[in-house]
Structure formats: C-alpha cells, structure tokens
Amino acid sequence: MNNEWQKQIKAPIGTGLQRLATIVYALQAVSLFTGTLTLFAGVIINYVRWEDVQGSWIESHFRWQTRTFWYTLVWMVIGGITTIFLIGWAILLAVSLWLIYRIVKGWVYLSEQRPMPS
C-alpha cells in the first residue's frame, strides 16, 4: 500500500522527465556501439532540460548522467592518447565497463523511481 502511494506522488513529476532520463540512458548505451556522438546528444539533453528537473528526484539522475559523460570523456581521451603505450587499451576497456555499470545502475534506479545516491 505504501509503495502505491509513493508511485502516485512521484508519477506526476516524473512522467515526461522520467521518459527523458530513460532516453539519455539509452543514448549512453548506444554510444558503446556507435561512438561518442550519442553520448554528446545525451548530455546536451541533460543541460537543456536541467532547470525542469531541479528539485525533483530525477535531478539526481541528470547529475549522474552528466558526471558519467564527463568522466567517460576524460578517460576516453586519456586512453586514446596512451594507446601507443598499450596501457591505453586497458584504460579504454576499463572505462567501457565503468560506463556499462553506470548505465545499468542508473536505469535500474530510474525504473524503480528511486533517486541516485549522492
């Protein structure tokens, strides 16, 4: 009974914005196969709609997604530069696994209508 009440409280705030966060997670996931173009598209959505999510539980997902983008970008650049030393391949593999973890964890929390931990 308590769970149903929580969903009713969260649903009006989250319906369209929750769908948007889902789209960003999907864009991040697609980037694993297509390259960084969809990763950039996702973060642009995050920044364009940032004001709309402020104060809602979805704000934590947008923050999670933007941090995922920036850390992924930094480590991909470092990995790309260091591939000539071979360590770069290990860095690129690690950042890919980390990106998968971030997407899965965020998507699970979003589907459960839970905010991401800080």
N, C-alpha and C positions, 0 to 999 in steps of 0.2 A: 504494500500500500504506500509506504513512504517513497519507494522508487518511482511510482507513477506520479506522485505529487512533484517530485524533483524534475521529472521529464516535462511536466506541464509548465513549470516555472521556466525551464531553460529553453523550451522549444520556440516560443515567440522571438526571443532574442537571437537564437542560433539558426533558424531555418535557412535563410538565404546566405548568411555569413558562414554557417557551418558547411554549406554546399561549396562556397568559395574556398574555404580551407581544404576541403576534400580535393578540389580541382588543383590547388597548389601542391598537395601531396602527390597527386597523380602526375603533375608536370615534373616534379622532382624525380619520381620513379622512372618516368620515360627518359629522363636525361641519362640514366645509366646505359641506355641503348642508343640514344641519338646524339649524345654530346651535351654540351653546356647550354645550348640555345633555350631549351625548355626550362632549365634551371634559372636562367635570367628572366624568362617570362613569369615564372612563379614569384620571384622576389619583387618584380615590378608590380604585380597584383598586390602583394603584401604592402608595399609602400603606398600605392594609390588608395587602398581601402583602409589604411591604418586608423584613421580617425573614426571610421564606422564601427570598429571593434573595440575601441577603448572603453574600459570599464566592464566588458563582458568576459566570460570565461574563454571565449575564442581568442581574445587578445594574447593569451599565453601561447596559443598555437601559432599565431602570426609571429610572435617573438621567437619561438622555437624554430620556425621555418626560416626566418631571416638569419638567425645565428647559424643554422645548418648551411645556408647558402654561403655566407661569408667564410666560415671555417673550411668548407669544402673547396671554395675558390682558392683560398690561400694555400692549402695543402696540395691542391692540384697543380698550381703554379710551381711550388717548391719541388713536387715530384717530377713535373715535366722538365724542369731545369736540371735536376740531378739524375735524369735517366742515363746520361752519358757516363755516370759513375756507378751505374747499376743499382744503387740504393734507391734511386727514383722509382724503379718498378715496384719495390716493396712499399714505398710510400703511396704510390697510386693504388695498389691493391688494398692497403690499409684504409685509405680514405674512401674507397668504394664500399668496403664492408661497413665502415662507420656510417656512411650515407644511408645504406640499406637499413641499418639499425635505427637511425633517426627517423626515417620514413615510416618504418613499421611501428615503432613505439608511438609516434605522433598519431598515426592513423588509427591505431587501436584506442588510444585515449579519446580521440575525436569521436569515434563510433560509439563509445560509451558515454559521451557528453561529459567528459572529465577535463578539467584544465591540466595543462602540463605543469609538472613541478618546476619550481624556480631554479 
